[in-house]
Amino acid sequence: MDGRPNSANGECRGVAVFHVANGKLDDTDLSGVDFAFVNFFPSNLTAGGWKIGVVVDEGASDGQTTALESILHGEVGGPFGDLAALYGEWLGVQRAAVAFSDGDNPSASVGDSVNYALETLPGPGGSVTTVKNAMYAFASDYMIGKAPGHSDLFGLDFDGIYGESGEFAYASEMAEGAPKGRA
């Protein structure tokens, strides 16, 4: 379940682009903010030593950027609080234009550094291929496919191969009896 990434050198480099449909941290409204979570996993995920950087859309306020950094750095608990134990190096926060569109073939861009469009894999009966309840997934159910493109964010230069997209809910504290997702 926690094998080495399937690359020639056993590493995984990636960019996950998020859109906050609605939400807040304390009194800071994060609704409508887009951001990218940039990762480098040097080996299997549980080995840790991750390099993590964040790019927040340039339209976000300084308060929204600070709130997102607190969440993604793991300071307020929740799934990112759990994942932060695996971080080896925090690469910091940058600002750039970040855009995300959803649907059957989601796309994302981060400044001039990233431009991906998910080419979903066909599933039975013409539907898209999905994965359910995977370890380290943000969503309990998500689409998978190819995501060709290039990224050089935070000096983590790579060509995209794999992509996924799904909706999820995140909370640092889940209500009693509420279903808990991976965020």
PAZAPA-4460 file (N, C-alpha, C; in steps of 0.05 Angstrom, whole numbers, plus 32768, in hexadecimal, padded with zeros to 4 digits):
% residues 183
    n_x    n_y    n_z   ca_x   ca_y   ca_z    c_x    c_y    c_z   seq   type   mol
   8010   7FE8   8000   8000   8000   8000   8011   8019   8000     1      M     A
   802A   8017   8008   803B   802F   800A   8055   802A   7FFB     2      D     A
   8052   8021   7FE2   806A   801B   7FD2   8077   8035   7FC7     3      G     A
   808E   8031   7FBC   809C   8048   7FB1   808D   8052   7F98     4      R     A
   808E   806C   7F94   8082   8077   7F7C   808C   8069   7F63     5      P     A
   807B   8068   7F4F   8080   8059   7F37   808F   8069   7F22     6      N     A
   80A4   8077   7F2A   80B5   8086   7F17   80CF   8078   7F15     7      S     A
   80DF   807F   7F01   80F8   8072   7EFC   810B   8074   7F15     8      A     A
   8109   808B   7F23   811B   808F   7F3A   810D   808B   7F55     9      N     A
   80F4   8082   7F55   80E5   807D   7F6E   80DC   8096   7F7C    10      G     A
   80DA   80AD   7F6F   80D1   80C6   7F7B   80B6   80CD   7F6F    11      E     A
   80A9   80E0   7F7D   8090   80EB   7F73   8090   8109   7F76    12      C     A
   808D   8117   7F60   808A   8134   7F60   806F   813B   7F56    13      R     A
   8061   814E   7F63   8046   8154   7F5B   803D   8170   7F62    14      G     A
   8027   8177   7F56   8019   8191   7F5B   7FFC   818A   7F5E    15      V     A
   7FF0   8190   7F75   7FD4   818D   7F79   7FC8   81A9   7F7B    16      A     A
   7FB5   81AF   7F6A   7FA8   81C9   7F69   7F8D   81C6   7F76    17      V     A
   7F87   81D8   7F89   7F6E   81D8   7F98   7F5E   81F1   7F94    18      F     A
   7F44   81EE   7F95   7F32   8205   7F95   7F21   8203   7FAE    19      H     A
   7F21   8217   7FBF   7F11   8217   7FD7   7EF5   8222   7FCF    20      V     A
   7EE2   8210   7FCE   7EC6   8219   7FC6   7EBB   822B   7FDC    21      A     A
   7EBD   8222   7FF5   7EB6   8232   800C   7EC4   8228   8024    22      N     A
   7ECB   823A   8036   7ED8   8232   804F   7EE6   824A   805B    23      G     A
   7EEF   8245   8074   7EFD   825A   8082   7F0F   824E   8097    24      K     A
   7F22   825E   80A0   7F33   8257   80B7   7F2F   826E   80CB    25      L     A
   7F23   8268   80E2   7F1C   827D   80F5   7F0A   8292   80E7    26      D     A
   7F12   82AB   80E6   7F02   82C0   80D9   7F0B   82C5   80BD    27      D     A
   7F1D   82B6   80B2   7F27   82BB   8097   7F18   82A9   8083    28      T     A
   7F09   82B6   8071   7EF9   82A9   805D   7F0C   82A0   8046    29      D     A
   7F0C   8286   8040   7F1E   827B   802B   7F0E   8274   8012    30      L     A
   7EF4   827A   8012   7EE3   8273   7FFB   7EEE   827F   7FE1    31      S     A
   7EF0   826E   7FCC   7EF8   8278   7FB2   7F16   8278   7FAD    32      G     A
   7F26   8272   7FC2   7F43   8273   7FBF   7F4E   825A   7FB1    33      V     A
   7F60   825D   7F9E   7F6D   8247   7F91   7F8A   8246   7F9A    34      D     A
   7F95   822E   7F9D   7FB1   822B   7FA5   7FBC   8211   7F9A    35      F     A
   7FD6   820F   7F99   7FE4   81F7   7F90   7FF5   81EC   7FA7    36      A     A
   7FF5   81D3   7FAB   8005   81C4   7FBF   801A   81B4   7FAF    37      F     A
   8032   81BC   7FB1   8048   81B0   7FA1   8057   819C   7FB3    38      V     A
   805C   8184   7FA8   8068   8170   7FB8   8080   8162   7FAA    39      N     A
   8092   8159   7FBB   80A8   8147   7FB3   80A9   8131   7FC8    40      F     A
   80A3   8118   7FC0   80A5   8101   7FD2   80BD   80F1   7FC9    41      F     A
   80D2   80F0   7FD9   80EB   80E3   7FD0   80E9   80C4   7FD0    42      P     A
   80D5   80B9   7FDC   80D3   809C   7FDD   80B5   8095   7FE3    43      S     A
   80B0   807E   7FF0   8095   8078   7FF7   808B   808E   800A    44      N     A
   8071   8092   800A   8065   80A9   8018   806B   80A9   8036    45      L     A
   8069   8092   8043   806C   8091   8061   8089   8095   8069    46      T     A
   809C   8094   8056   80B8   8098   805D   80BD   80B6   8065    47      A     A
   80AB   80C7   805D   80AE   80E4   8064   80C3   80F1   8053    48      G     A
   80CE   8106   805D   80E2   8116   804E   80D7   8125   8037    49      G     A
   80BC   812B   8038   80AF   8139   8022   80B9   8155   8020    50      W     A
   80BA   8160   8008   80BE   817C   8004   80A3   8187   7FFB    51      K     A
   809A   819D   8008   807F   81A7   8003   8081   81C6   7FFF    52      I     A
   8074   81D0   7FEB   8071   81EC   7FE6   8054   81F3   7FDE    53      G     A
   804D   820C   7FE2   8031   8214   7FDC   8032   822D   7FCB    54      V     A
   8021   822E   7FB7   801D   8246   7FA7   8000   824F   7FAA    55      V     A
   7FFB   8267   7FB5   7FE1   8271   7FB9   7FDB   8286   7FA3    56      V     A
   7FC2   8285   7F99   7FBA   8297   7F84   7FBF   82B4   7F8C    57      D     A
   7FC9   82C3   7F79   7FD0   82DF   7F7E   7FB8   82F0   7F85    58      E     A
   7FA0   82E7   7F80   7F88   82F6   7F88   7F80   82F2   7FA5    59      G     A
   7F8C   82DF   7FB3   7F86   82DA   7FCF   7F93   82F1   7FE0    60      A     A
   7F86   82F7   7FF6   7F90   830C   8008   7FA8   8301   8018    61      S     A
   7FB6   8312   8025   7FCC   8309   8036   7FC2   82F8   804D    62      D     A
   7FAA   82FF   8057   7F9E   82EF   806D   7F96   82D4   8063    63      G     A
   7F8C   82D1   804B   7F84   82B7   8040   7F9E   82A6   803C    64      Q     A
   7FB2   82B3   8032   7FCC   82A5   802D   7FD7   829B   8047    65      T     A
   7FD7   82AB   805C   7FE1   82A3   8076   7FD0   828C   8081    66      T     A
   7FB6   828D   807E   7FA4   8278   8088   7FAA   825E   8079    67      A     A
   7FAC   825F   805F   7FB2   8246   8050   7FCD   823B   8058    68      L     A
   7FE1   824C   805C   7FFB   8242   8064   7FF9   8233   807F    69      E     A
   7FEA   823E   8091   7FE6   8231   80AB   7FD9   8215   80A8    70      S     A
   7FC5   8214   8097   7FB7   81FB   8092   7FCA   81E7   8085    71      I     A
   7FD7   81EF   8070   7FE7   81DC   8060   8001   81D5   806E    72      L     A
   800A   81E6   8080   8022   81DF   808F   801B   81CD   80A6    73      H     A
   8001   81C8   80AB   7FF9   81B5   80BF   7FF4   81C1   80DA    74      G     A
   7FF4   81DB   80DC   7FF3   81E8   80F6   7FD7   81E8   8103    75      E     A
   7FC2   81E2   80F4   7FA7   81E2   80FF   7F9B   81C6   8100    76      V     A
   7FAB   81B2   80FD   7FA2   8196   80FF   7F95   818C   80E5    77      G     A
   7F83   8179   80E8   7F76   816E   80D1   7F89   815D   80C0    78      G     A
   7F81   8156   80A8   7F92   8145   8097   7FAD   8151   8092    79      P     A
   7FAF   816B   808E   7FCA   8176   8089   7FDB   8176   80A2    80      F     A
   7FCE   8177   80BA   7FDC   8173   80D3   7FE9   8158   80D4    81      G     A
   7FDA   8143   80CB   7FE5   8128   80CA   7FFB   8126   80B6    82      D     A
   7FF7   8131   809E   800C   812F   8089   8025   813F   808F    83      L     A
   8023   8154   809F   803A   8165   80A5   8050   8156   80B3    84      A     A
   804A   8140   80C0   805E   8130   80CD   8071   8123   80B9    85      A     A
   8068   8122   80A0   8078   8116   808A   8089   812B   807B    86      L     A
   8084   8144   8080   8093   8159   8072   80B0   8159   807C    87      Y     A
   80C2   815A   8068   80DE   815D   806F   80E7   817A   806B    88      G     A
   80DD   8187   8056   80E5   81A3   8051   80CD   81B3   8047    89      E     A
   80C7   81C9   8055   80B2   81DB   804D   80BF   81EF   803A    90      W     A
   80B6   81EF   8020   80C2   8200   800C   80B7   821C   800C    91      L     A
   80A1   8220   801B   8096   823B   801D   807E   8240   800D    92      G     A
   8076   8259   800C   805D   8261   7FFE   8065   8276   7FE9    93      V     A
   805B   8273   7FD1   805E   8286   7FBC   8043   828F   7FB3    94      Q     A
   8042   82A6   7FA4   8029   82B0   7F99   802C   82B0   7F7B    95      R     A
   8016   82A8   7F6D   8015   82A8   7F50   7FF7   82A4   7F49    96      A     A
   7FF1   82A8   7F30   7FD6   82A3   7F26   7FD1   8284   7F27    97      A     A
   7FBD   827C   7F36   7FB6   825F   7F38   7F99   825D   7F2F    98      V     A
   7F94   824B   7F1C   7F79   8247   7F11   7F73   8229   7F10    99      A     A
   7F59   8223   7F14   7F50   8208   7F14   7F34   8207   7F07   100      F     A
   7F30   81F3   7EF7   7F15   81EE   7EEC   7F0E   81D1   7EF0   101      S     A
   7EF5   81CB   7EF7   7EEE   81AF   7EFC   7EDD   81A5   7EE5   102      D     A
   7ED1   818E   7EE9   7EC1   8181   7ED4   7ECD   8166   7ECE   103      G     A
   7EC6   815B   7EB6   7ED0   8141   7EAE   7EED   8142   7EA7   104      D     A
   7EF8   8158   7E9F   7F15   815B   7E98   7F1F   8174   7EA6   105      N     A
   7F24   8173   7EC0   7F2D   818A   7ECF   7F48   8194   7EC4   106      P     A
   7F4D   81AE   7EC8   7F67   81B9   7EC0   7F70   81CC   7ED6   107      S     A
   7F8A   81D1   7ED7   7F95   81E3   7EEB   7FAE   81F1   7EDF   108      A     A
   7FB2   8209   7EE9   7FCA   8218   7EE2   7FD5   8227   7EFA   109      S     A
   7FEF   822A   7EFB   7FFD   8239   7F10   8011   824B   7F03   110      V     A
   800B   8265   7F01   801C   8278   7EF4   8025   826E   7ED8   111      G     A
   803E   8272   7ED2   8049   8268   7EB9   8057   824D   7EBD   112      D     A
   8055   8242   7ED5   8063   8229   7EDC   8054   820F   7ED7   113      S     A
   803A   8210   7ED8   802A   81F7   7ED7   8011   81FC   7EC6   114      V     A
   800B   81E9   7EB4   7FF3   81E9   7EA5   7FEC   81CC   7E9F   115      N     A
   7FD8   81C1   7EAE   7FD1   81A6   7EAB   7FB3   81A4   7EA4   116      Y     A
   7FAC   818F   7E94   7F91   8188   7E8F   7F8E   816A   7E93   117      A     A
   7F7D   8162   7EA5   7F79   8146   7EAB   7F6B   8138   7E94   118      L     A
   7F77   8124   7E89   7F6B   8113   7E74   7F62   80FA   7E82   119      E     A
   7F49   80F9   7E8B   7F3F   80E3   7E9B   7F40   80C9   7E8B   120      T     A
   7F45   80B3   7E9A   7F46   8098   7E8E   7F2A   808E   7E8C   121      L     A
   7F23   8082   7E75   7F07   8078   7E72   7F02   8060   7E84   122      P     A
   7EEA   8060   7E90   7EE1   804A   7EA1   7ECC   803A   7E93   123      G     A
   7EC0   8027   7EA1   7EAB   8017   7E95   7E93   8028   7E8C   124      P     A
   7E89   8021   7E75   7E71   802F   7E6B   7E76   804C   7E63   125      G     A
   7E8F   8054   7E5F   7E95   806F   7E57   7E98   8083   7E6D   126      G     A
   7E94   807A   7E86   7E99   808C   7E9D   7EB7   808F   7EA1   127      S     A
   7EBE   80A1   7EB3   7EDA   80A5   7EB9   7EE3   8091   7ECF   128      V     A
   7EFD   808A   7ECE   7F08   8078   7EE2   7F0B   8087   7EFD   129      T     A
   7F02   807B   7F12   7F04   8087   7F2D   7F12   8074   7F40   130      T     A
   7F1C   8080   7F56   7F28   8071   7F6B   7F18   8078   7F84   131      V     A
   7F14   8064   7F96   7F06   8069   7FAF   7F17   8060   7FC6   132      K     A
   7F16   8071   7FDC   7F21   806A   7FF6   7F3F   8063   7FF4   133      N     A
   7F4E   8072   7FE5   7F6B   806D   7FE3   7F7B   807A   7FFA   134      A     A
   7F90   806D   8002   7FA2   8078   8016   7FAE   8092   800B   135      M     A
   7FB0   80A7   801C   7FBC   80C1   8016   7FAC   80D0   8001   136      Y     A
   7F93   80CA   7FFD   7F83   80D9   7FEA   7F74   80F0   7FF9   137      A     A
   7F70   8106   7FEB   7F60   811C   7FF7   7F43   8116   7FF6   138      F     A
   7F3A   8109   7FE0   7F1E   8103   7FDD   7F19   80E5   7FDF   139      A     A
   7F02   80DE   7FE9   7EFD   80C1   7FEC   7EF6   80B4   7FD1   140      S     A
   7EF0   80C5   7FBD   7EE9   80BB   7FA2   7EF4   80D0   7F8E   141      D     A
   7F06   80C8   7F7C   7F11   80DC   7F6A   7F17   80CF   7F4E   142      Y     A
   7F17   80E1   7F3A   7F1D   80D9   7F1E   7F3B   80D7   7F1B   143      M     A
   7F44   80C5   7F0A   7F61   80C3   7F03   7F65   80C4   7EE5   144      I     A
   7F7D   80CC   7EDD   7F83   80CD   7EC1   7F9F   80D6   7EBC   145      G     A
   7FA4   80DF   7EA4   7FBE   80EA   7E9C   7FBE   8108   7EA0   146      K     A
   7FD4   8114   7EA7   7FD6   8131   7EAA   7FF0   813B   7E9F   147      A     A
   7FF3   813A   7E84   800B   8144   7E78   800F   8162   7E7C   148      P     A
   8028   8169   7E7F   802E   8185   7E84   8049   8187   7E92   149      G     A
   8052   819E   7E99   806C   81A2   7EA6   806A   81B5   7EBD   150      H     A
   807A   81B0   7ED2   807B   81C2   7EE9   8098   81C6   7EF1   151      S     A
   809E   81DE   7EFA   80B9   81E4   7F05   80B6   81F4   7F1F   152      D     A
   809F   81F2   7F2C   809A   8200   7F45   80AE   81F7   7F5B   153      L     A
   80B8   820A   7F6A   80CA   8206   7F80   80E3   81F6   7F77   154      F     A
   80EA   81F7   7F5D   8101   81E8   7F53   80FD   81CA   7F51   155      G     A
   80E4   81C1   7F54   80DD   81A5   7F51   80D4   81A0   7F35   156      L     A
   80E7   819E   7F23   80E2   819D   7F06   80D9   8181   7EFF   157      D     A
   80C1   817E   7EF1   80B8   8164   7EE8   80A2   8167   7ED2   158      F     A
   809E   8152   7EC4   8088   8150   7EB0   8072   8140   7EBD   159      D     A
   8059   814A   7EBA   8042   813C   7EC5   803B   8123   7EB6   160      G     A
   8032   810F   7EC4   802A   80F6   7EB8   800E   80EF   7EC2   161      I     A
   800B   80EC   7EDC   7FF2   80E3   7EE9   7FE3   80FB   7EF4   162      Y     A
   7FC8   80F9   7EF5   7FB8   810E   7F01   7F9F   8102   7F0E   163      G     A
   7F94   8111   7F21   7F7B   8109   7F2D   7F6B   8122   7F35   164      E     A
   7F51   811F   7F38   7F40   8135   7F40   7F28   812B   7F4F   165      S     A
   7F20   813A   7F64   7F08   8133   7F73   7F01   8149   7F86   166      G     A
   7EE8   8148   7F8F   7EDF   815B   7FA3   7EE2   814F   7FBF   167      E     A
   7EE7   8160   7FD3   7EEA   8156   7FEE   7EE3   816C   8002   168      F     A
   7EDF   8164   801B   7EDB   8177   8030   7EF2   8175   8044   169      A     A
   7EFA   818B   804F   7F11   818B   8062   7F08   819A   807B   170      Y     A
   7F10   8191   8092   7F0C   819F   80AB   7F22   8196   80BE   171      A     A
   7F2C   81AA   80CD   7F40   81A2   80E1   7F34   8193   80F8   172      S     A
   7F1A   8198   80FD   7F0C   8189   8111   7EF1   8180   8105   173      E     A
   7EEC   8167   8103   7ED4   815D   80F8   7EBE   815B   810D   174      M     A
   7EA5   8161   8107   7E8F   815F   811A   7E8C   8142   8123   175      A     A
   7E84   813F   813C   7E7F   8124   8148   7E6D   8114   8136   176      E     A
   7E75   80FC   812E   7E64   80EB   811E   7E66   80F0   8100   177      G     A
   7E74   8106   80F9   7E76   810C   80DC   7E89   80F9   80CF   178      A     A
   7E84   80F2   80B5   7E97   80E1   80A7   7EB2   80F0   80A4   179      P     A
   7EC7   80E2   80A8   7EE2   80EE   80A5   7EEE   80E5   808B   180      K     A
   7EF6   80F9   807B   7F04   80F3   8062   7F22   80F9   8066   181      G     A
   7F31   80F5   8051   7F4D   80FB   8051   7F52   8118   804D   182      R     A
   7F3D   8128   8049   7F3D   8145   8046   7F35   814C   802B   183      A     A
***
